[in-house]
Amino acid sequence: MHHTPTPALVARTVRDLFADTTAQMCAYWLPVDGSRDEYGQALAEELGDAPIVPLIIRTERFDNPNAIMVELVHILERNKQRCLDALGHGRGDTRFALVLLARTDLGVSQSSSPVILPDWFPHLGGQSIHCYVYDLSWRVEVPVDSAELGLPDLHRRLFALECALVRRLVDVHESTPQAQRGLFDVIGRARDPGWAWVLSEADAELGSVVNVAGYRPTVRHSKSISARLWEVSRKAGGQEMQACAGALATALGITGDSQLRPWRQGLLGLLNGTAAVDGRAPLQFALHTVTTIAATCEYFIWEAHPERYQYPVTLLRLLIDEMNRSLGDAESTINGLRETWEPVGGDIPEQRRVEEAVRGGQ
């Protein structure tokens, strides 16, 4: 799946790219999911009267650098009437662009080569000009809050992980409250009456969430476990992070490797060095969890203030897919520590059980 950007977004990007070059001819390669005929028609409507023509790659392969321009002329010949309709009829354009709608990624490096246009081509027929071929996959940029990115799913994933954390911490608190003293020492705040109160407030906050698709803890106001872990990660160095992760693993009742289902080390932990600590699975998993929560919460800050930040939509989608997967891994692993499933946040029997467990620990 290429997760094709919308025609409106591609039209805007191609207009901007073409305006920034003096080349007489540019070709922009775009892999498309679904019907390319429908996509091409929608893109043509978005482009309006711009001298830019969407064309569909049918038999051409574009995998041989020496044959690119031959194949490009072949596409023009096959789409002669469409080119005449878009670029002819008395128009005075001497520069034009093509958007090549393909099924696959561009098989060669982006390049510039001379091409002799067919004799029938408006204004430039029979002339040898340079054509620049660009891959749009990494050039279509969006703000970090773009609807293209499916961010509501990321909010839901973080909410689900917070639910899993609260469930498991309450379970352990019922049987072994002393196991969570270390975590309270690390993520507790000066104004907290005690750990039991922290759990009760975190659970109550879950129950108050109305829009799960917009769930976003904040360090200043949130009483969630995720916000507290994020707060520590922003201030902590390497050793402090390991101490936090060790306390979290103990608080979750993870005392041995065999308790953990197979889980995947997230890329974010790999890049920030948390994967380089010793090989104890409980510590590694807890570091993975804290790192993923922190990265997600940091992204949500910029989602709320996107004015200055735009990046390739492909890059952002890959990043968000990675965060979604890592959050999901952490959630399913924590839920796998329990033998039963009970909902948290808004469910009356569960809420009563949590409150009774918390009161019993005070």
C-alpha positions in Angstrom: 0.0 0.0 0.0 1.3 3.4 -0.9 -1.4 5.4 0.9 -1.9 7.7 -2.1 -2.3 11.4 -1.2 -5.5 13.1 -2.1 -5.7 14.6 -5.6 -6.1 18.1 -4.1 -2.8 17.7 -2.2 -1.0 16.3 -5.2 -2.3 19.1 -7.4 -1.0 21.7 -5.0 2.4 20.0 -4.7 2.9 19.7 -8.4 1.8 23.3 -9.1 4.4 24.5 -6.5 7.2 22.2 -7.8 6.6 23.2 -11.4 6.5 26.9 -10.5 9.9 26.5 -8.9 11.7 25.2 -12.1 12.4 26.8 -15.5 12.4 23.4 -17.2 10.2 23.2 -20.3 9.0 19.7 -19.4 8.8 17.9 -16.1 7.3 14.5 -15.3 6.2 13.6 -11.8 5.8 9.9 -10.9 3.1 8.9 -8.4 2.2 5.4 -7.3 -1.6 5.2 -6.9 -3.8 2.7 -5.0 -7.2 1.9 -6.4 -8.6 3.1 -9.7 -6.1 5.3 -11.5 -8.7 6.3 -14.1 -10.9 7.8 -11.3 -7.8 9.3 -9.6 -6.5 10.8 -12.8 -9.9 12.4 -13.5 -10.1 13.9 -10.0 -6.5 15.2 -10.3 -7.2 16.8 -13.7 -10.2 18.6 -12.2 -8.0 19.9 -9.3 -5.3 21.1 -11.7 -7.9 23.0 -13.7 -6.3 25.0 -16.6 -2.7 24.5 -15.5 -0.4 23.1 -18.2 -0.1 19.8 -16.3 -1.6 16.5 -17.6 -2.2 13.4 -15.6 -1.4 10.3 -17.6 -1.6 6.6 -16.6 1.3 4.2 -17.0 0.0 1.1 -18.8 2.8 -1.0 -20.3 5.9 1.2 -19.8 8.3 0.0 -17.1 10.6 3.0 -16.4 13.3 0.7 -15.0 16.0 1.4 -17.5 17.7 4.8 -17.3 18.6 4.6 -21.0 15.0 4.0 -22.1 13.1 6.5 -19.9 12.7 9.2 -22.6 11.7 6.6 -25.2 9.0 5.4 -22.9 7.9 8.9 -22.1 7.4 9.6 -25.8 5.5 6.4 -26.1 3.1 7.6 -23.3 2.7 10.9 -25.1 1.8 9.1 -28.4 -0.7 6.9 -26.6 -2.3 9.9 -25.0 -2.1 12.3 -28.0 -5.7 13.5 -27.9 -5.6 14.1 -24.1 -2.4 16.2 -24.5 -3.9 18.2 -27.4 -7.1 18.8 -25.3 -5.1 20.0 -22.3 -2.3 21.9 -23.9 -3.5 22.9 -27.4 -6.5 24.8 -28.8 -4.6 28.1 -29.0 -3.0 28.0 -25.6 0.4 29.7 -25.4 2.1 27.5 -22.9 5.6 26.6 -23.8 6.3 24.8 -20.5 4.3 21.8 -19.4 4.3 18.9 -16.9 3.0 15.3 -16.7 1.9 13.4 -13.7 2.5 9.8 -14.3 0.1 7.6 -12.4 1.8 4.3 -11.7 1.2 1.1 -9.8 4.7 0.8 -8.4 7.5 2.9 -7.2 9.8 4.6 -9.7 12.4 2.0 -10.7 15.3 4.4 -11.5 16.9 7.4 -9.9 15.4 10.8 -10.6 17.1 12.3 -13.6 17.2 14.8 -16.5 17.6 13.7 -20.1 17.0 15.2 -23.6 13.8 14.1 -25.4 12.5 14.9 -28.9 8.8 15.6 -28.7 6.4 14.3 -31.3 5.7 16.6 -34.3 2.1 17.1 -33.2 2.9 18.3 -29.8 1.6 21.9 -29.2 4.3 24.7 -29.6 7.2 22.3 -29.0 6.6 19.6 -31.6 9.8 18.1 -33.1 12.0 20.0 -30.7 14.6 18.5 -28.4 14.2 19.6 -24.9 15.3 18.4 -21.5 12.8 16.6 -19.3 13.2 16.2 -15.6 11.6 13.1 -13.9 10.8 13.4 -10.2 9.4 10.9 -7.8 6.5 12.5 -5.9 6.5 9.9 -3.1 8.8 11.9 -0.9 7.8 15.4 -2.2 4.2 15.7 -1.2 4.3 17.5 2.2 1.6 18.0 4.8 1.3 19.8 8.1 1.9 17.5 11.1 -1.8 17.6 11.9 -3.0 16.7 8.4 -6.2 14.6 8.1 -4.1 12.5 5.6 -2.3 11.0 8.6 -5.1 9.2 10.4 -4.1 10.7 13.8 -7.4 9.8 15.6 -6.1 6.2 15.5 -3.0 7.2 17.3 -5.0 9.0 20.0 -7.1 5.8 20.4 -4.0 3.7 20.7 -2.6 5.8 23.5 -5.9 5.7 25.3 -6.0 1.9 25.0 -2.5 1.7 26.4 -3.4 4.0 29.3 -6.4 1.7 30.1 -4.1 -1.3 30.0 -1.6 0.3 32.4 -4.3 1.3 34.9 -5.9 -2.1 34.8 -2.7 -3.9 35.5 -1.5 -1.5 38.1 -4.8 -1.8 40.0 -4.5 -5.6 39.8 -1.0 -5.6 41.2 -2.0 -3.1 43.8 -4.7 -5.4 45.1 -2.3 -8.2 45.8 1.1 -6.6 46.2 0.9 -2.9 46.9 4.5 -2.8 48.1 5.7 -3.6 44.6 4.6 -0.1 43.4 6.4 2.0 46.0 9.4 2.4 43.7 7.2 3.7 40.8 5.5 6.2 43.2 8.9 7.4 44.2 9.7 8.1 40.5 6.5 9.4 39.0 4.8 10.7 42.1 4.3 14.5 42.5 4.8 16.5 45.7 1.1 17.2 46.0 0.0 13.6 45.7 -1.5 12.2 49.0 -0.3 8.7 48.1 -0.1 6.0 45.5 -3.6 4.8 46.0 -4.8 8.3 45.2 -2.7 8.4 42.1 -4.4 5.2 40.8 -7.8 6.4 41.7 -7.3 9.7 39.9 -5.8 8.0 36.8 -8.8 5.7 36.6 -11.3 8.6 37.1 -9.7 10.5 34.3 -10.1 7.6 32.0 -13.8 7.5 32.9 -14.2 11.2 32.1 -12.8 10.9 28.5 -15.6 11.8 26.1 -13.6 11.8 22.8 -11.2 8.9 22.7 -10.1 9.9 19.2 -8.8 13.2 20.6 -7.3 11.7 23.8 -4.1 13.7 24.7 -2.5 13.8 28.1 -0.6 16.9 29.2 2.1 17.1 31.7 0.6 20.1 33.5 -3.0 19.0 33.8 -3.3 15.2 33.2 -3.5 12.8 36.1 -2.8 9.8 33.8 0.0 7.3 34.2 1.1 8.1 30.7 1.5 11.8 31.5 3.6 11.0 34.6 5.9 8.7 32.7 6.2 11.3 29.9 7.1 14.0 32.5 9.9 11.8 33.9 11.2 11.0 30.4 11.5 14.7 29.6 13.8 15.3 32.5 15.6 12.1 32.9 19.0 11.0 31.6 20.0 7.5 30.8 20.3 6.1 34.3 17.1 7.9 35.5 15.2 6.4 32.6 16.4 2.9 33.5 15.4 3.5 37.1 12.0 4.6 35.9 11.6 1.6 33.6 12.8 -0.8 36.3 10.2 0.6 38.7 7.5 0.4 36.1 8.3 -3.2 35.3 8.1 -4.1 39.0 4.9 -2.1 39.5 3.4 -4.1 36.6 4.4 -7.3 38.3 6.8 -8.3 35.6 9.5 -10.2 37.5 10.7 -12.6 34.8 11.2 -12.9 31.1 8.7 -15.8 30.8 5.8 -13.5 31.8 6.1 -11.5 28.6 4.6 -12.5 25.3 6.8 -11.9 22.3 7.0 -8.2 21.5 8.8 -6.1 19.0 11.4 -3.5 20.0 10.2 -0.2 18.5 12.3 1.9 16.3 12.1 4.9 18.5 13.7 3.0 21.4 16.4 1.8 19.0 17.2 5.4 17.9 17.3 7.0 21.4 19.5 4.3 22.8 17.1 2.6 25.2 17.4 -0.7 23.3 21.1 -0.7 24.2 20.7 -1.5 27.9 21.2 -4.9 29.3 19.1 -7.7 27.9 16.6 -8.2 30.8 13.3 -8.4 29.1 11.2 -6.7 31.8 13.5 -3.6 31.7 13.6 -3.6 27.9 9.9 -3.8 27.7 9.3 -1.1 30.2 11.8 1.2 28.4 10.0 0.5 25.2 6.7 1.4 26.7 7.9 4.7 28.3 9.8 5.7 25.1 6.8 5.1 22.9 4.4 7.0 25.2 6.8 9.9 25.4 7.3 10.1 21.6 3.5 10.0 21.0 2.8 12.7 23.5 5.5 14.9 22.0 4.0 14.4 18.6 0.6 15.5 20.0 2.1 18.8 21.1 3.1 19.7 17.5 -0.2 18.3 16.2 -1.8 21.0 18.3 0.6 23.7 17.0 1.3 22.8 13.4 1.8 26.2 11.9 5.5 25.9 11.1 5.9 22.2 10.5 5.4 20.3 7.2 7.1 17.1 6.2 6.7 14.5 3.4 3.4 12.7 4.0 5.1 9.3 3.3 7.6 10.0 6.1 4.9 11.1 8.6 2.7 8.1 7.8 5.7 5.7 8.4 6.4 7.4 11.7 2.8 7.3 12.8 2.4 3.7 11.7 5.5 2.9 13.8 4.1 4.6 16.9 0.7 2.9 16.4 2.4 -0.5 16.2 4.6 0.1 19.2 1.7 1.4 21.3 -0.3 -1.7 20.3 2.5 -4.0 21.2 2.8 -2.5 24.6 -0.9 -2.6 25.2 -1.4 -6.2 24.1 1.7 -7.3 26.1 0.4 -5.7 29.3 -3.1 -7.1 28.7 -1.5 -10.5 28.2 -0.2 -10.4 31.8 -3.8 -10.7 33.1 -5.9 -13.9 33.0 -9.2 -11.9 32.7 -10.4 -8.9 30.8 -12.3 -6.2 32.6 -13.0 -2.7 31.1 -11.8 0.4 32.8 -13.3 3.9 32.5 -17.0 4.3 32.7 -17.9 0.7 33.6 -19.7 0.8 37.0 -18.7 -2.6 38.4 -15.1 -2.1 37.4 -15.1 1.4 38.7 -16.4 0.2 42.1 -13.7 -2.6 42.1 -11.0 0.0 41.5 -12.3 2.3 44.2 -12.5 -0.5 46.7 -9.0 -1.7 45.9 -7.6 1.8 46.2 -9.4 2.4 49.5 -8.0 -0.9 50.8 -4.5 0.2 50.0 -4.7 3.6 51.9 
